[in-house]
Amino acid sequence: MAKLIDSAAAGGAAPCAPQLPDCMLLCFSHLRWNFVFQRPQHLMSRFARERQVVYWEEPFEGKAGDAPHLVVRDCSETGVRVVTPGLPQGLSEDGRDAALRHLLADFLAQQSKPVLAWFYTPMMLSFSRDMDALGIVYDCMDELANFRFAPPTLLHLEAELFERADIVFTGGYSLYEAKKDRHASIHPFPSSVDREHFAKARSPQVQPGDQTGIATPRVGYFGVIDERMDLELLATLADARPDWSIIMVGPVVKIDAESLPRRPNIHYLGGKSYEELPGYLAGWDVALMPFAQNESTRFISPTKTPEYLSGGKPVVSTPVIDVVRHYGSLEAVKIAAGPDAFVGACEEALELTRDCGAWLEEADAHLADMSWDRTHAEMSALIALSLAPPAAPAIHTGRRKRYDHVIVGAGFAGSVLAERLASQHDAKVLIIDRRDHVGGNAYDRLDDAGVLIHQYGPHIFHTNSDEIVAYLSQFTKWRSYEHRVLAEVRGMLVPIPINRTTLNRLFDLALGSDEDAARYLAGRSEPVDDIRTSEDVVVNAVGRELYEMFFRGYTRKQWGMDPSELDRAVTARIPTRTGTDDRYFGDVHQIMPADGYTAMFERMLDHPNIERALGTDWRDVRDTVDAAHLVYTGPIDEYFDHRFGKLPYRSLRFEHRTVEAEQFQPVAVINYPDEAVPYTRVTEYKHLTGQQHPATSLTYEYPAAGGDPFYPIPRPENQVLFKKYEALADATPDVSFVGRLATYRYYNMDQVVGQALATFRRLDRAREEARQNLMAAAS
């Protein structure tokens, strides 16, 4: 982090990544745009959001007398312009290159912007090498020379492309290691994932017609079926378990379809669109990666692994190097070499599906920061850096105190990372916080009456993760606590979330079963065809009357705007129940630190390698410290000096009161949805803490437009603004942005702990890889 802190100190502001110039991105690809939706399609679709993108495909052959021409079409979903050359049949190799060179020159002559050239295949350099380009990117996603029918000139053209390229990306770490000495600026980017798209497979889906009648259990594969498939392994699996159905989804390429093993329980369903894949995945029990062990798979980094996991399916793979490297430690990913082991691994994976608990949570944590958006942002920043003129070196005077890590923020994210780095890496850590206490918003204290209160409103710990509870249990004992909330509506206190008891009390009903309540709510609901806003979510579920009773006024107070102006996520996380369970949360673990949160944080940070600087602003001391790495948990827009403008937040004002009574209200929290009441809720802490005391203390919460940032305001334009800051963050070396404010997301406490632990695991892996590289260099 020395470079980052130094440049900030020299310039008086946090560093920033240069931006890509205004240009047209011209992508040369050996893959058809409409073949399968993979790395080129994901990345080019994202670049097309900000600039013109042209996708130049392999040519097709027409009749012998046809004139060379271009077929140009715009992809309506992405805005990418797809260009396909048409060439007459029978041209020599030199004739093809000459025709393509003229077609490219004519096309570029009609363009007004400079060109950034992006190559997926070196073969297209043969006709494009003379074009004017402000920069050249080589995204080496596969070792194409190892594929069947690879042209003999490919390696020579790739050597030339390495010389010409400004920057090189590789499709995985194995490929990076094989090519890292061939370019000064080469960066590994393993396959990423659109998690939201494939997560659809976790919800009930209408089964595709050609899969509906296939017996279960089902084990499946989607992707190209080519020389990388271990066909013998497929046949063995089918023979060993004739009671299983093996689903193979994808086009057959470069191998004879007659060579595919044919068994009654192997079903070849052909190629499917990207949109259809979650529907097929939803109907499988286990996902397969039956790759052969040959030259064509030596360097692959299959995108299927994170796609399958995002869909909630365990994975069985042959020992592909990058799969073992990145996913082999996960319980959800079984690695098996040989037919017998592969069959056994599939049986183990099927057993996992009987309990979608810890293994799925572990997989989700592993995928937490993986996205094509992030890959696109990091690539953009690296390209911009490669094209930018070199910056003048920073000059410093004076002595600085050195640490291995500086951590900004002493809440959950910062404290967990401080503890892990100090205790597991023996690292020297400085943790800084503007406030004069640890614990962030979870800070609790004894008030003047001696009652333990939460300074920043109630914090109730709940989680389904055994791992997170086990980690925090090193620093605290727990007391069981199941949170219950009442809402004051029509002069009554009724349970929220809405349940059967709520309905019976409000409307003087006698609903006796879940089915009765479900029918009643269905009768009140007002279906909304296109659910976009928070209002739509609630009205669609329970109708307008209940929406106005419980949600409209509360939301207007909390967010300062009407639910019709807010993203549907605001109310989608609040369930409506048909039973009588009045607990606010349904998590497995619902607990509170026995001695309070502050005591837990104090124990967490009680390590000789951790130094604290409380009541200190990071910007005031960054000139005085040096560190190899920075962990930043504050507002991401503030780190970059609000370059694009401030990210909108909603704040809170807390009014603490003490009442001379042992108990003030029947539950810990009472909500006040009525807009005429200025506060949103009142909390009585003794319900949470179990403290015995003759007095009781309360907190009244008043939402506010200004003050400390608490809740990111969920509107589309705010996400667009955040994405700009996220791109800067992704391009900032040696800095980890962790926690609610740094990622502009509303996380529960357990989610922040999980994110911090996942960040530590990444740092730990990077440390180990660096150590191994040093050892290898020394040997």
BANU-183549 format. One line per 10 residues: number of its first residue (from 1); their letters; for each residue x, y, z of C-alpha. Coordinates in Angstrom, 3 decimals. Layout:
BEGIN
NUM> a> X:Y:Z  ...
This chain:
BEGIN
1> maklidsaaa> 0.000:0.000:0.000  3.079:2.249:0.127  2.476:3.510:-3.386  -1.149:4.281:-2.685  -0.529:6.180:0.533  2.444:8.006:-0.936  0.595:9.270:-3.993  -2.327:10.369:-1.846  0.008:12.201:0.471  1.865:13.906:-2.339
11> ggaapcapql> -1.232:15.112:-4.124  -3.383:15.775:-1.090  -6.090:13.470:-2.420  -6.734:9.796:-2.862  -5.357:8.320:-6.075  -7.562:7.690:-9.051  -7.370:5.519:-12.111  -7.155:7.106:-15.564  -10.178:6.719:-17.780  -10.360:5.054:-21.180
21> pdcmllcfsh> -10.396:7.649:-23.978  -13.474:8.143:-26.108  -13.029:5.500:-28.779  -14.610:2.636:-30.667  -13.721:-0.819:-29.365  -13.136:-3.193:-32.288  -13.149:-6.808:-31.111  -11.726:-9.517:-33.391  -13.088:-12.907:-32.350  -13.002:-16.475:-33.610
31> lrwnfvfqrp> -16.316:-17.149:-31.819  -19.631:-16.293:-33.412  -21.580:-13.699:-31.427  -24.677:-15.908:-31.418  -22.863:-19.214:-30.811  -22.658:-19.445:-27.030  -22.768:-16.579:-24.543  -19.413:-16.629:-22.799  -16.437:-14.408:-21.997  -16.377:-12.249:-25.176
41> qhlmsrfare> -20.138:-11.685:-25.071  -20.129:-10.837:-21.356  -17.291:-8.339:-21.668  -18.270:-6.711:-24.954  -21.863:-6.281:-23.740  -20.557:-4.345:-20.770  -18.169:-2.213:-22.803  -21.105:-1.407:-25.098  -22.861:0.352:-22.221  -20.274:3.126:-22.346
51> rqvvyweepf> -18.933:3.190:-25.913  -19.434:1.860:-29.427  -18.391:-1.793:-29.697  -17.902:-3.607:-33.006  -17.597:-7.387:-32.917  -15.769:-8.672:-36.015  -16.523:-12.361:-36.600  -14.941:-15.093:-38.695  -15.962:-14.773:-42.375  -18.457:-17.056:-44.057
61> egkagdaphl> -18.034:-18.433:-47.563  -20.558:-17.659:-50.266  -20.592:-18.636:-53.910  -17.490:-18.537:-56.104  -18.588:-15.418:-57.975  -19.744:-13.369:-54.978  -18.026:-10.062:-54.241  -16.462:-9.649:-50.775  -18.891:-7.787:-48.533  -19.837:-7.183:-44.911
71> vvrdcsetgv> -23.034:-8.212:-43.160  -23.632:-5.688:-40.367  -26.286:-6.076:-37.714  -26.891:-4.535:-34.293  -27.609:-6.737:-31.299  -30.780:-5.223:-29.854  -30.164:-6.608:-26.327  -26.633:-5.250:-25.907  -26.033:-2.547:-28.525  -23.010:-4.415:-29.885
81> rvvtpglpqg> -22.589:-4.055:-33.666  -21.772:-7.452:-35.162  -19.804:-7.473:-38.431  -19.478:-10.687:-40.458  -17.397:-10.671:-43.653  -18.714:-12.620:-46.621  -16.078:-14.011:-48.987  -16.349:-15.847:-52.290  -15.616:-19.552:-52.200  -12.206:-20.789:-53.305
91> lsedgrdaal> -9.962:-17.860:-52.281  -6.355:-18.649:-51.375  -5.058:-17.692:-47.937  -3.385:-14.594:-49.368  -6.571:-13.767:-51.291  -8.657:-14.047:-48.132  -6.312:-11.732:-46.247  -6.320:-9.184:-49.065  -10.116:-9.191:-49.259  -10.481:-8.865:-45.495
101> rhlladflaq> -7.887:-6.078:-45.393  -9.871:-4.052:-47.929  -13.173:-4.706:-46.156  -11.685:-3.589:-42.843  -10.148:-0.461:-44.347  -13.455:0.514:-45.992  -15.327:-0.076:-42.734  -12.886:1.995:-40.658  -12.973:4.815:-43.166  -16.612:5.323:-42.252
111> qskpvlawfy> -15.886:5.576:-38.517  -15.285:8.899:-36.786  -13.649:7.755:-33.540  -10.190:6.296:-32.888  -10.054:2.523:-32.496  -9.066:0.371:-29.548  -8.347:-3.095:-30.998  -9.201:-6.165:-28.923  -8.100:-9.607:-30.134  -9.420:-12.995:-29.084
121> tpmmlsfsrd> -7.539:-14.739:-31.882  -4.108:-13.944:-33.295  -5.296:-15.230:-36.675  -7.076:-11.953:-37.441  -3.849:-10.020:-37.092  -2.932:-11.232:-40.592  -5.287:-8.699:-42.209  -5.538:-6.043:-39.466  -1.899:-5.399:-38.550  -1.738:-2.205:-40.640
131> mdalgivydc> -4.778:-0.533:-39.125  -4.330:2.578:-36.980  -5.212:1.863:-33.346  -4.671:3.888:-30.208  -4.062:0.612:-28.353  -4.120:-3.175:-28.711  -5.524:-5.644:-26.166  -4.931:-9.381:-26.428  -7.420:-11.326:-24.315  -5.891:-14.790:-24.476
141> mdelanfrfa> -8.831:-16.739:-23.097  -7.622:-20.176:-24.292  -4.483:-21.849:-25.596  -5.900:-22.027:-29.106  -2.814:-23.744:-30.482  -3.747:-26.846:-28.471  -7.218:-27.103:-29.976  -8.128:-29.493:-32.767  -7.617:-28.077:-36.294  -5.520:-25.140:-35.034
151> pptllhleae> -3.872:-23.372:-38.045  -0.101:-23.904:-38.286  0.477:-20.123:-38.497  -1.290:-19.431:-35.201  1.833:-19.532:-33.002  3.769:-17.176:-35.287  0.903:-14.698:-35.340  0.521:-14.937:-31.576  4.208:-14.084:-31.141  3.646:-11.000:-33.288
161> lferadivft> 0.521:-10.083:-31.320  2.453:-10.291:-28.045  4.956:-7.809:-29.487  2.274:-5.400:-30.685  -0.123:-5.567:-27.717  -0.177:-2.842:-25.098  -1.697:-5.211:-22.539  -2.480:-8.927:-22.335  -5.161:-10.721:-20.312  -5.329:-14.472:-19.827
171> ggyslyeakk> -8.381:-16.662:-19.261  -6.945:-18.199:-16.090  -3.919:-18.550:-13.851  -2.491:-21.637:-15.532  -2.455:-19.819:-18.857  -0.973:-16.767:-17.143  1.834:-18.839:-15.669  2.573:-20.315:-19.089  2.742:-16.902:-20.803  3.697:-14.408:-18.083
181> drhasihpfp> 7.254:-13.986:-19.365  6.100:-13.043:-22.846  4.779:-9.548:-22.049  5.577:-6.788:-19.586  1.901:-6.108:-18.787  0.049:-9.419:-18.568  -2.791:-10.039:-16.124  -4.765:-13.181:-15.237  -8.569:-12.950:-15.358  -10.212:-16.322:-14.712
191> ssvdrehfak> -13.743:-16.822:-15.927  -16.325:-14.904:-13.929  -20.084:-15.289:-13.540  -23.402:-13.496:-13.775  -24.576:-14.740:-10.389  -28.020:-13.172:-10.542  -28.765:-14.885:-13.855  -27.828:-18.384:-12.737  -29.302:-17.932:-9.244  -32.688:-18.228:-10.949
201> arspqvqpgd> -32.054:-21.981:-10.856  -32.493:-21.884:-7.084  -36.145:-20.920:-7.451  -38.863:-23.133:-8.889  -38.719:-22.972:-12.698  -41.033:-24.186:-15.416  -39.138:-27.201:-16.704  -38.098:-27.079:-20.383  -40.236:-29.377:-22.497  -37.395:-31.633:-23.605
211> qtgiatprvg> -36.290:-32.199:-19.995  -39.682:-32.607:-18.331  -40.119:-36.321:-18.935  -36.561:-37.329:-18.061  -36.282:-39.372:-14.871  -34.509:-38.180:-11.737  -31.965:-37.974:-10.261  -30.415:-35.908:-13.018  -26.756:-35.021:-13.446  -26.055:-32.500:-16.155
221> yfgvidermd> -23.594:-30.510:-18.225  -24.055:-27.408:-20.345  -21.483:-26.020:-22.737  -19.777:-26.877:-25.979  -19.373:-30.629:-26.533  -16.046:-31.008:-28.313  -12.640:-32.678:-28.027  -12.388:-31.498:-24.431  -15.091:-33.957:-23.343  -14.083:-37.317:-21.828
231> lellatlada> -16.608:-39.394:-23.763  -15.421:-42.659:-22.261  -16.017:-41.241:-18.800  -19.581:-40.328:-19.783  -20.228:-43.882:-20.994  -18.793:-45.355:-17.796  -20.938:-43.086:-15.628  -24.057:-44.022:-17.589  -23.295:-47.748:-17.302  -22.414:-47.588:-13.612
241> rpdwsiimvg> -25.614:-45.759:-12.659  -28.374:-46.645:-15.132  -30.890:-45.201:-12.635  -29.412:-41.717:-13.155  -30.231:-39.479:-16.106  -27.283:-37.695:-17.711  -28.287:-34.433:-19.405  -25.919:-32.974:-22.014  -26.884:-29.467:-23.152  -24.842:-27.793:-25.867
251> pvvkidaesl> -23.751:-27.868:-29.486  -21.471:-30.626:-30.786  -18.393:-29.023:-32.373  -15.274:-30.395:-34.109  -16.121:-33.998:-33.245  -18.366:-36.436:-35.058  -21.767:-36.653:-33.357  -21.684:-40.371:-34.161  -18.754:-40.735:-31.760  -20.859:-39.673:-28.770
261> prrpnihylg> -21.674:-42.537:-26.397  -25.296:-43.614:-26.756  -27.081:-45.006:-23.717  -30.772:-44.993:-22.691  -29.948:-42.676:-19.797  -27.776:-40.164:-21.720  -29.848:-37.341:-23.190  -28.306:-34.943:-25.740  -30.611:-31.927:-25.824  -28.617:-29.744:-28.244
271> gksyeelpgy> -27.623:-26.098:-27.981  -29.698:-23.720:-25.857  -29.711:-19.972:-25.414  -28.042:-18.307:-22.460  -31.464:-17.282:-21.151  -32.610:-20.914:-21.106  -29.695:-22.352:-19.117  -30.992:-21.611:-15.563  -34.212:-23.436:-16.450  -32.291:-26.585:-17.331
281> lagwdvalmp> -29.933:-26.224:-14.361  -32.881:-25.926:-11.963  -33.971:-29.446:-12.884  -30.619:-31.081:-12.146  -29.377:-32.530:-8.893  -25.643:-32.406:-9.663  -23.680:-30.474:-12.303  -20.879:-32.133:-14.234  -17.589:-31.073:-15.780  -16.385:-34.311:-17.431
291> faqnestrfi> -13.340:-32.831:-19.126  -10.683:-35.020:-20.682  -7.116:-34.690:-19.457  -5.380:-33.591:-22.645  -3.616:-30.626:-24.197  -6.882:-28.873:-25.022  -7.858:-28.725:-21.316  -4.427:-28.021:-19.885  -5.016:-24.276:-19.453  -8.799:-23.920:-19.354
301> sptktpeyls> -10.609:-22.037:-16.592  -14.224:-23.147:-17.095  -16.875:-20.529:-16.419  -19.233:-23.417:-15.696  -17.893:-23.865:-12.157  -19.158:-20.525:-10.785  -22.290:-20.723:-12.951  -23.246:-24.119:-11.519  -22.511:-22.955:-7.952  -24.517:-19.769:-8.455
311> ggkpvvstpv> -27.415:-22.021:-9.448  -27.094:-23.835:-6.120  -25.784:-27.114:-7.543  -22.822:-29.165:-6.304  -20.205:-29.774:-8.972  -18.217:-32.855:-9.936  -15.178:-32.199:-12.117  -12.195:-34.041:-13.442  -8.923:-32.498:-12.151  -8.693:-29.404:-14.360
321> idvvrhygsl> -5.813:-27.392:-12.902  -7.608:-24.072:-12.484  -10.724:-25.753:-11.080  -8.612:-27.497:-8.451  -6.718:-24.279:-7.761  -9.750:-22.020:-7.271  -12.530:-24.349:-6.139  -10.945:-27.581:-4.923  -11.198:-26.614:-1.255  -14.980:-26.154:-1.433
331> eavkiaagpd> -17.187:-28.936:-0.145  -19.545:-28.223:-3.053  -16.899:-29.065:-5.674  -15.812:-32.685:-5.938  -12.621:-33.376:-7.915  -12.268:-36.892:-9.258  -9.621:-38.532:-11.450  -10.703:-41.733:-13.169  -14.112:-43.284:-13.874  -14.634:-45.043:-10.527
341> afvgaceeal> -13.688:-41.940:-8.557  -15.941:-39.799:-10.742  -18.937:-42.035:-10.096  -18.183:-41.998:-6.361  -17.852:-38.201:-6.376  -21.259:-37.906:-8.057  -22.757:-40.059:-5.302  -21.187:-37.788:-2.661  -22.530:-34.715:-4.447  -26.020:-36.208:-4.554
351> eltrdcgawl> -25.800:-36.766:-0.829  -24.958:-33.072:-0.375  -28.204:-32.031:-2.037  -30.183:-33.484:0.844  -28.990:-30.563:2.973  -28.404:-27.273:1.144  -26.839:-25.644:4.190  -23.209:-25.032:5.028  -21.761:-26.194:1.704  -23.919:-23.739:-0.197
361> eeadahladm> -23.137:-20.881:2.176  -19.434:-21.625:1.743  -19.821:-21.570:-2.026  -21.762:-18.288:-1.905  -19.050:-16.697:0.239  -16.448:-17.876:-2.271  -18.366:-16.244:-5.126  -19.265:-13.092:-3.189  -16.986:-10.691:-5.067  -17.010:-12.484:-8.412
371> swdrthaems> -18.842:-10.820:-11.282  -18.386:-9.929:-14.938  -19.073:-6.307:-13.940  -16.025:-6.391:-11.687  -13.883:-8.059:-14.365  -14.968:-5.451:-16.902  -14.174:-2.595:-14.516  -10.739:-3.978:-13.627  -9.863:-4.609:-17.264  -11.015:-1.087:-18.220
381> alialslapp> -8.826:0.478:-15.583  -5.791:-1.602:-16.526  -6.206:-0.740:-20.213  -6.495:2.940:-19.351  -3.334:2.710:-17.251  -1.486:0.995:-20.103  -2.448:3.792:-22.501  -1.822:6.685:-20.100  1.532:8.505:-20.056  3.702:7.564:-17.068
391> aapaihtgrr> 3.145:9.666:-13.978  5.949:11.543:-12.317  7.251:9.759:-9.212  6.076:11.063:-5.863  8.646:12.743:-3.626  8.410:12.473:0.137  10.168:13.949:3.092  10.072:13.055:6.734  9.877:9.685:8.445  6.788:7.514:8.344
401> krydhvivga> 5.727:4.782:10.715  5.455:1.482:8.862  2.745:-1.179:9.179  1.872:-4.263:7.197  -1.753:-3.143:7.023  -3.634:0.064:7.762  -7.367:-0.458:8.358  -9.779:2.454:8.154  -12.855:1.765:10.284  -13.177:-0.218:13.516
411> gfagsvlaer> -16.584:-1.758:12.883  -17.219:-5.391:12.013  -15.372:-5.390:8.678  -12.273:-3.608:9.929  -12.068:-5.373:13.279  -12.453:-8.869:11.835  -9.707:-8.216:9.290  -7.450:-6.633:11.913  -7.811:-9.699:14.124  -7.282:-12.209:11.293
421> lasqhdakvl> -4.244:-10.430:9.861  -2.632:-9.947:13.262  -3.312:-13.427:14.619  -2.882:-15.494:11.455  -0.184:-13.546:9.566  1.612:-12.022:12.549  1.091:-8.720:10.732  1.534:-5.277:12.236  -1.827:-3.533:11.943  -2.992:0.029:12.545
431> iidrrdhvgg> -6.771:0.424:12.847  -8.178:3.943:12.560  -11.652:5.282:13.289  -13.124:8.789:13.386  -15.241:7.828:16.345  -13.655:7.504:19.765  -14.736:3.885:20.173  -14.551:0.516:18.451  -17.528:-1.437:17.148  -18.849:0.977:14.524
441> naydrlddag> -22.641:1.199:14.555  -22.834:-1.896:16.772  -21.186:-0.001:19.660  -23.028:-0.366:22.972  -22.432:1.323:26.355  -23.849:1.820:29.822  -25.896:5.023:29.914  -26.063:7.374:32.882  -28.661:5.130:34.516  -26.412:2.067:34.166
451> vlihqygphi> -28.526:0.431:31.448  -26.720:-1.119:28.496  -27.922:0.614:25.319  -26.968:0.517:21.644  -25.718:3.985:20.765  -26.825:3.760:17.125  -30.093:1.882:17.396  -30.842:-1.813:17.953  -28.451:-4.426:16.578  -29.833:-7.968:16.687
461> fhtnsdeiva> -27.469:-10.714:15.602  -28.971:-13.434:13.423  -27.404:-15.751:10.875  -27.608:-19.174:9.270  -23.825:-19.525:9.147  -22.191:-21.875:11.636  -18.799:-20.624:10.456  -19.538:-17.008:11.382  -20.912:-17.943:14.793  -17.892:-20.175:15.453
471> ylsqftkwrs> -15.525:-17.357:14.545  -17.201:-14.736:16.753  -17.550:-17.245:19.602  -13.802:-16.883:20.141  -14.541:-13.427:21.543  -17.910:-13.719:23.249  -20.405:-15.983:24.915  -23.991:-15.703:23.742  -27.499:-15.416:25.064  -30.405:-16.699:23.017
481> yehrvlaevr> -32.784:-14.016:21.859  -35.626:-14.229:19.343  -36.569:-10.797:18.100  -40.227:-9.785:17.980  -41.605:-6.523:16.655  -45.047:-4.988:17.025  -46.561:-2.187:14.961  -49.025:0.369:16.278  -51.905:0.315:13.796  -55.489:1.458:14.429
491> gmlvpipinr> -54.705:1.878:18.118  -53.584:-1.745:18.431  -50.179:-3.395:18.716  -50.013:-6.191:16.151  -47.153:-8.425:14.921  -44.961:-7.324:12.050  -44.122:-8.962:9.639  -47.820:-9.441:8.934  -48.976:-12.907:10.007  -52.247:-14.682:10.731
501> ttlnrlfdla> -52.454:-13.113:14.209  -52.087:-9.655:12.643  -54.968:-10.311:10.271  -57.254:-11.791:12.935  -56.760:-8.822:15.286  -57.022:-6.092:12.685  -60.084:-7.409:10.896  -61.765:-9.357:13.718  -61.309:-12.640:11.861  -60.959:-16.235:12.949
511> lgsdedaary> -58.518:-17.574:10.376  -57.588:-20.968:11.757  -54.938:-22.277:9.375  -52.186:-21.244:7.005  -54.466:-22.115:4.118  -57.214:-19.819:5.463  -54.740:-16.938:5.774  -53.286:-17.578:2.324  -56.743:-17.498:0.752  -57.597:-14.324:2.637
521> lagrsepvdd> -54.437:-12.546:1.500  -54.950:-13.763:-2.055  -58.382:-12.170:-1.969  -56.927:-8.841:-0.825  -53.935:-8.811:-3.163  -53.952:-6.601:-6.234  -51.793:-8.257:-8.922  -49.152:-6.022:-10.506  -47.938:-7.231:-13.895  -44.556:-5.504:-13.821
531> irtsedvvvn> -43.172:-5.314:-10.268  -40.601:-2.520:-10.217  -41.054:-0.531:-7.002  -41.484:-1.185:-3.309  -45.137:-0.215:-3.606  -45.629:-2.815:-6.349  -44.154:-5.583:-4.166  -46.499:-4.988:-1.242  -49.678:-4.212:-3.166  -49.132:-7.327:-5.261
541> avgrelyemf> -48.759:-9.449:-2.103  -51.327:-8.059:0.348  -53.340:-5.322:-1.362  -53.504:-1.575:-0.930  -55.196:-1.371:2.485  -52.496:-3.341:4.299  -49.860:-1.527:2.246  -51.161:1.823:3.490  -51.489:0.589:7.082  -47.991:-0.854:7.483
551> frgytrkqwg> -45.676:0.258:4.714  -46.485:3.546:3.027  -46.103:5.902:5.985  -43.177:4.037:7.520  -41.313:3.987:4.209  -41.980:7.669:3.541  -40.524:8.537:6.944  -37.599:6.135:6.712  -36.475:7.047:3.185  -37.876:10.540:2.701
561> mdpseldrav> -39.683:9.410:-0.444  -42.715:7.406:-1.467  -42.402:3.609:-1.893  -43.362:4.090:-5.546  -40.010:5.880:-5.978  -37.902:3.152:-4.365  -36.478:-0.067:-5.713  -38.529:-3.183:-5.005  -35.665:-4.569:-2.853  -36.639:-2.243:0.020
571> tariptrtgt> -39.829:-4.143:0.853  -39.062:-7.456:-0.855  -36.921:-8.479:2.134  -39.918:-8.163:4.525  -41.950:-11.400:4.435  -45.688:-11.869:4.791  -46.632:-14.990:6.746  -49.714:-17.126:6.851  -48.823:-18.828:10.143  -48.592:-17.495:13.683
581> ddryfgdvhq> -44.799:-17.397:13.977  -44.224:-13.856:15.251  -40.435:-13.899:15.228  -38.963:-11.136:13.094  -36.182:-13.381:11.776  -36.187:-17.033:10.768  -32.437:-17.693:10.997  -30.985:-20.762:12.707  -28.863:-18.623:15.045  -30.633:-15.762:16.833
591> impadgytam> -28.284:-14.640:19.578  -26.817:-11.628:21.360  -23.276:-11.187:22.769  -23.611:-11.998:26.468  -21.486:-9.030:27.574  -22.451:-6.741:24.719  -20.932:-5.886:21.355  -18.267:-3.508:22.627  -16.832:-6.165:24.930  -16.694:-8.561:21.972
601> fermldhpni> -14.844:-6.022:19.826  -12.397:-5.226:22.638  -11.469:-8.914:22.898  -11.197:-9.180:19.120  -8.727:-6.311:18.954  -6.768:-7.302:22.058  -3.619:-8.361:20.225  -0.076:-6.994:20.610  0.219:-6.511:16.828  -2.857:-4.254:16.645
611> eralgtdwrd> -2.443:-0.542:17.276  -5.474:1.738:17.513  -5.958:5.362:16.494  -9.497:6.251:17.643  -11.049:9.682:17.292  -8.789:10.027:14.250  -9.612:10.865:10.646  -7.670:8.786:8.125  -7.072:11.816:5.929  -5.301:13.576:8.798
621> vrdtvdaahl> -2.725:10.820:9.327  -2.178:9.228:5.932  0.910:11.379:5.394  2.510:9.901:8.503  2.158:6.149:7.893  3.303:3.626:5.324  1.826:0.191:4.794  1.893:-2.550:2.188  -1.896:-2.767:2.109  -4.916:-0.660:3.026
631> vytgpideyf> -8.315:-1.955:4.125  -10.899:0.777:3.645  -14.378:0.409:5.177  -15.535:4.026:4.945  -17.729:5.648:2.269  -16.283:4.756:-1.129  -17.182:8.132:-2.639  -15.314:9.904:0.140  -12.173:7.875:-0.527  -12.157:9.246:-4.070
641> dhrfgklpyr> -12.970:12.798:-2.902  -16.519:12.616:-4.315  -15.123:12.842:-7.830  -18.430:11.942:-9.480  -20.608:13.504:-6.783  -21.826:12.248:-3.408  -23.571:8.916:-3.071  -26.988:9.474:-1.439  -27.565:8.017:2.011  -30.366:8.159:4.533
651> slrfehrtve> -29.325:8.957:8.087  -30.837:8.643:11.570  -31.075:10.765:14.676  -31.322:8.903:17.986  -33.053:10.200:21.097  -32.133:8.163:24.187  -34.477:8.256:27.192  -34.554:6.531:30.573  -37.829:5.595:32.271  -38.149:4.771:35.962
661> aeqfqpvavi> -39.888:1.456:35.367  -38.645:-2.097:34.943  -40.455:-2.474:31.609  -41.917:0.050:29.209  -43.231:-2.004:26.263  -44.072:-5.692:25.686  -41.334:-6.317:23.089  -37.962:-4.841:22.222  -39.146:-2.807:19.230  -42.434:-1.143:18.337
671> nypdeavpyt> -42.832:0.350:14.859  -44.943:3.438:14.200  -46.069:3.447:10.536  -48.331:6.492:10.935  -46.798:9.509:9.197  -48.221:11.759:11.921  -45.761:10.182:14.393  -42.333:11.751:13.741  -40.249:8.721:14.767  -40.261:5.296:13.099
681> rvteykhltg> -39.643:2.986:16.058  -38.929:2.786:19.763  -36.457:0.256:21.182  -36.298:-1.005:24.759  -32.899:-2.655:25.207  -33.421:-4.837:28.256  -35.435:-7.227:26.060  -32.315:-7.686:23.928  -29.692:-7.855:26.640  -31.546:-9.633:29.440
691> qqhpatslty> -30.182:-7.047:31.884  -31.883:-6.792:35.265  -32.292:-3.179:36.376  -35.005:-1.174:38.167  -35.004:1.409:35.324  -35.253:0.913:31.587  -33.779:2.840:28.668  -35.325:3.538:25.283  -34.236:4.905:21.924  -36.534:6.846:19.600
701> eypaaggdpf> -35.384:6.829:15.966  -35.925:9.829:13.694  -34.904:9.379:10.051  -32.903:12.292:8.638  -31.550:13.498:5.326  -28.223:14.608:6.812  -25.817:13.073:9.291  -23.777:9.886:9.436  -24.420:7.616:6.431  -26.578:4.631:7.445
711> ypiprpenqv> -28.651:3.373:4.507  -27.730:3.555:0.806  -30.807:4.844:-1.019  -31.842:2.092:-3.459  -32.592:3.868:-6.703  -31.222:2.977:-10.172  -29.399:6.274:-10.673  -27.584:5.777:-7.370  -26.376:2.348:-8.485  -25.095:3.870:-11.723
721> lfkkyealad> -23.142:6.432:-9.709  -21.793:3.742:-7.378  -20.605:1.641:-10.326  -18.332:4.519:-11.343  -16.714:4.496:-7.909  -16.564:0.705:-7.906  -14.592:0.799:-11.157  -12.084:3.168:-9.538  -11.863:0.903:-6.510  -11.260:-2.180:-8.631
731> atpdvsfvgr> -8.417:-0.383:-10.380  -6.771:0.847:-7.170  -3.861:-1.437:-6.284  -3.196:-2.769:-2.798  -6.497:-1.565:-1.341  -9.407:-3.746:-0.206  -12.798:-2.015:-0.045  -14.901:-3.925:2.497  -18.168:-3.395:4.372  -21.439:-1.522:3.949
741> latyryynmd> -20.120:1.932:3.149  -17.242:0.818:0.944  -19.520:-1.360:-1.198  -22.658:0.827:-0.976  -24.843:-2.090:0.106  -27.052:-2.677:3.097  -25.545:-5.744:4.772  -26.630:-7.435:7.971  -23.907:-7.837:10.570  -23.303:-11.489:9.759
751> qvvgqalatf> -22.946:-10.648:6.071  -20.272:-8.066:6.861  -18.401:-10.636:8.963  -18.694:-13.148:6.127  -17.416:-10.593:3.608  -14.467:-9.743:5.868  -13.578:-13.414:6.352  -13.790:-13.982:2.591  -11.498:-10.982:2.044  -8.994:-12.430:4.486
761> rrldrareea> -9.051:-15.771:2.667  -8.212:-13.977:-0.582  -5.367:-12.086:1.068  -4.167:-15.330:2.596  -4.152:-17.077:-0.788  -2.302:-14.168:-2.385  0.280:-14.261:0.404  0.807:-17.989:-0.053  1.120:-17.647:-3.843  3.714:-14.901:-3.377
771> rqnlmaaas> 5.637:-17.101:-0.948  5.617:-20.025:-3.362  6.756:-17.781:-6.212  9.675:-16.561:-4.107  10.620:-20.122:-3.238  10.419:-21.130:-6.888  12.569:-18.167:-7.922  15.120:-18.982:-5.229  15.369:-22.587:-6.386
